[in-house]
Amino acid sequence: VTAHLLDDDMLEFLRDCKEGLFQFEIGVQTTNQEALDAVGRRDDFERLSHVVKTIESYQNIHQHLDLIAGLPYEGYDSFEKSFNDVFALQIEQLQLGFLKMIKGTGMRARAEEFEYEYKNYAPYEVLCNKFISYDEILKLKDIEDILERYYNSNNFSLSVKYITENYYSESAFKFFEDLANYFNEMGYFHLAQGKNQLYSILADFYKEKIGENYDLFMEILKYDYVSLGKISSVPNIFNKIEVKDMKARVHEFLHDRENLEKYLPKHVDTPAKYILKYIHFECFKYDILKLKEDIHAKLDEQETVILFVYDDIKVFEKSRTHKVELKELEKK
């Protein structure tokens, strides 16, 4: 969709659409006006931002915004600004693409004017121009890789938000750049990584490059990990907080009809052993859910049990979470 053309009537209509019915792909390309003029686009980023933020507030439509590297008049620093402008909209995916000099296009016709170098086979992807070097394009390729793994995957949602909001507030782009540099330093781009390894790498990066509030960050990272789907236990990189009589207290919780009506209404009349297939209880050192309300919240140590529910169709999150209390068992 061309987002800045959506009027208020259309926005009002979209408010009540069924969750997940639509997914919007919005081609921003850049927020550099000179670059937009050169490629003949007449976007209104202020209006686009209003539309995107309004739709985001509805929480019923996934939005993917696209940026294009290699446009005329857009150097590396200008691209960083475009990235930050779009990232600040807090959409579900920010897709980073690279300009293609397709035959018959206006850009191909002006290739000599802007000193473009590009691959000599389809789709003729740009390698450099007079505004951005080949090495800078390669850096953006690495950043695109990191963006896909750590942002667009939605596997690190709270962790990345915590880092970018608290330690890279002036430029989220710098975080992805620093993490890409870390991958290069450690040789990770040349090795295959499974899910657990990606969590371990982010933990190591945080400890080495940021360090502050490390215990808290590891609990945030653990929250992201557990929120993805049903697990038997968390990996060893995370601190496992043991709760006395956990198994018995969980069963006691699931036999309380009031708890089921409040947290698991779909399972009010379901035996506990079947409910356990779709949920997980995990104890945290901090009340992590407060960060979902305010990512800048200052948390004191406070052991908190969180109930993860995995059995719903979830467009924006892979589980529902609730802070719960597991009552101590009465001594017989």
N, C-alpha and C positions, 0 to 999 in steps of 0.2 A: 504494500500500500504506500501511497504518497501521503505520509502522515499529516503534513501541514495543510492538506486540502480537506481533511475531515472537519466538518462543521459541528456546531454544538448539538444540532438535532441528531446527527449520527452518533455523537458521543453519548447522548442520552439513551439512544437505542441500544448501544453496546453495553451499557451499565447492567442490564438485566439478562444478558445472554448467558446461556448455560456454560458453566466452567469447562474449559477445554474445547468448546465448539470451534473457536477460531484460534489461529496462530498467525501473528502478523510479522512479515518480513519487511523491514523498512530500510531502504537504501539511503543512508546519510552521505556516504562517501568521504566528506570532509566538512569541517566548519570554517575553513579558510575561504573567504568570499572571493579572493582573487583566483583561487583554483576553481571554484564553482563557475565563475564567469568564463574561465578559459575552456571549460568543457560544456558550456551552454546550459547549465542548470540554474534554476531560479528558486532555490529552496528558501524557506523562512525558518531558521533554526529556533527562533524564539517561539513561534507558533508550534513547530514540531515538538519542542520540549514540553509545552503545555499539554498537547495531545497525548504524548507518551506518558507523562506523569499522571494525567487524568485516568488513562486506561490502566496504568499500574495500580492506582488506588482501588480499582474494581476487583482486582485479584481473580479475574476469570479468563484472561487472554494472555498467552505467552507472547512476548515481543522480542524479536531478534533484530538488532540494528547492525548495519554493515558499514565498515570503513574501507577505503581503497588507498593503498600505498602506491606512490609513484606518479601522482597527479602533478601537472605543471604548477609551479610556484609553491609547492608543498615540500619543504625540506624536512629533515629529521625532527628539528625542534618544533616546527609547525605541526607535524604529524602527532607529536606528543600532546600538543594542545588540543587537537581534534579528538584524540583518544580520551583525554581527561574530560572534555566537554560531554562526550557521549557516555562515558563510564559513570559520570555523576548522575545520570538519569536512573541508574540502578535497575536496568532491564535484565531479563533472564539470560540473554546471550549477546555478546559483542563479537561479531565475526570480522576478522581482519583478512581482506583479500588484497591482491596485487593487480595493478593495471595490465590489461591485455591489449596489445596493439593490433587488433583484428583488422584484416584487409577491408578497405572501403569505409572505415570510420574516420571521423574528423581528426582524432588524435594521430592516427597513422599518417594522415596527410601532413600533419604538422611535426612529424617526428624529427626532422632535421632542424627545425626552428628551436626545439627544446632540447636538442642534442641527446635524443633517446638512443639507448642501446637496448636491444631486446633479443629474445631467442628467435632463431630463424626457422622455427617449426611451430605449428599451431599448438596452443592458442597465442603464441608470440608474447609471452610474459616479459614484462619490463625488468631489466637488470640494473639500469641506472639512468639518470638524465642530468641536466645542468644544475638541478636543485638538490639531488640526493645521490650519494655515491653507492657503488656496488657493495662496499663493506656495510654501509648503513642499511641497505636492503636486506643483506644477510642477517644483520642484527634483528630486524623486524621479523624475519622468518623464524628466528629462535623465539622471539616474543610471542608470535602467533602460536607456536607449539605449546609454550607455557600457558597461554591464555586458554587453549583448548583443554589442557589437562586439569588446570586448577580453577578455572572460572566457568567455562561453558559446560563442563561436565556436571556442574552443580553438586559435586561430591565434597566440596570444601567451602560451602556457602558462608557459614558463620566465621570460619577461620580467616578466610580472605577478607571478609568485611571488617573483622576485628583489626587485622594488620593494616589495611589500607586506610581505615578511618582514624586509627590511633597513631600510626607511625609513618604513613605516607599520605597524610591529608593534603599536602600541597601538590602531589602528583602521584596518582595511582599507577600511572605508566611506569614510574621509577621502580615500583615494587616488582612488576613483571620483568622489567629490564634487569634488575638486580638478581632475581631468581633465575633468569635465563643465563646470566653471567656465572652464577653459582653452578648451574648444570654443566656449563662449558668447563669451568675449573675442575669439576669432579669427574668429567667424562661421561656424564649420565645420558647425554644425547645419543651416545653410541651404544647404549645398553638398553635392553628391554626392561621395563618396570611393571610389576604387577600393582594392584591396588594398595596393598600393605606397604610396598616399597615407596610409593608416592607420598604416603603419610609420613613415613620415616624421614624422607628427604626434606619435607617441609618443616618437620620438627627440628632437624639438624640445622637447616638454613636459619630458622628463627633463633635458635640458641646461639649460633655463631654471629649473625648479623644484627640481631636486635637484643636478645637476652633478657630484657626487662619483663617481669611478670611471667617467667617461663612456666611455672607450675600452673598458673591460670590458663595460659595458652594451651598447654597439653590437655587440660580438661575440655577446652573448647574444641580442640582437634578430636578428642575422644567422642565428644557429642556428635560432631559431623560424621564420624565413622559409624557410630551405632545407629544414627538416624537413617542410614542408607537401606537397611534391610535386616531381616532376622539373622542373628548370630548366636553361636553357642557361647563364645567368650571373646573378650577384646584381646588384641595382640599384646605381646610383652612390652612394647614400647610405652604402653599406657599404664598408669598406676591403677591397679585393681583394688578398690576399697571393699573389704569384706564386711558384710552385715550379718550380725549374729542371727541364727535361725532364719536366714533369708528365704529358703524354700518353703518352710512352714508358714512364714508370715505372708508370702505371696499367695499361697493357697487360701489363707484366712481372708486376705483382701478380695480374692476372686469369689469367695462364697458370701460376700456381703452384697446384698441386692442393691443397696444404696450406692455403693461404689460402681457397680455395673451400670446402673441407670445414669450415673453422672459421667463416667469416662468411657464406657463400652456399651452403649445402648443397643447395639446390634446383637449383643451376646448375653442379654439379660437371662435368657432361658437355656444357655449353652453350658455344658459341663466344663469345669475349670481346665481339665486336661486338653480339651479341644481349643479353648481360648488361648492357651499357652503357645499354640502354633503361630499365632498372629501378633504376639506382643513380646516385649522384653522390658525388664526392670534393670536399671543401672544406677549405681550410687556415684555421685560426683562430690568433689571436694568443695565446690562452690555452687551457688544457685545460678547455673548457666542460663536458664530461661530469662533471667532479667536482662541479659545482653540482647535478646531478641527484641525486647521493648526499647532498650537504650544501649547502643553499642559502646557508649562512653561510660557506662555505669561503673562505679568503683565497688568491687565485690570483696567482702571479707570472707574468710574461710567459714563455710557453713555446709556441713554434709547434707546433701539433698538427693532424694530418690526421684528419678524421672521415669515415667512410664512411656514407652515407645509403642505406638500402634501402627501396624503395617498393612492392614487389610482393606484400606480404602483406595479408590482411584484418586491419585494426588497429582495435580498439574504443576503445582509450585513447590511442593515439598514431598519427600519420599516417605514421610511418616508424620503422624500427629504426635505431639508430645504434651505431657501433663506432669506437673510437680505433684507428687502424691506422698501420703504418709503411710508407712507400713507399721501398724501398731505392734508394740511388743506383746508377745504371747503371755497370757496369764499363767502364773505358776500354779500347777495342780498340787 
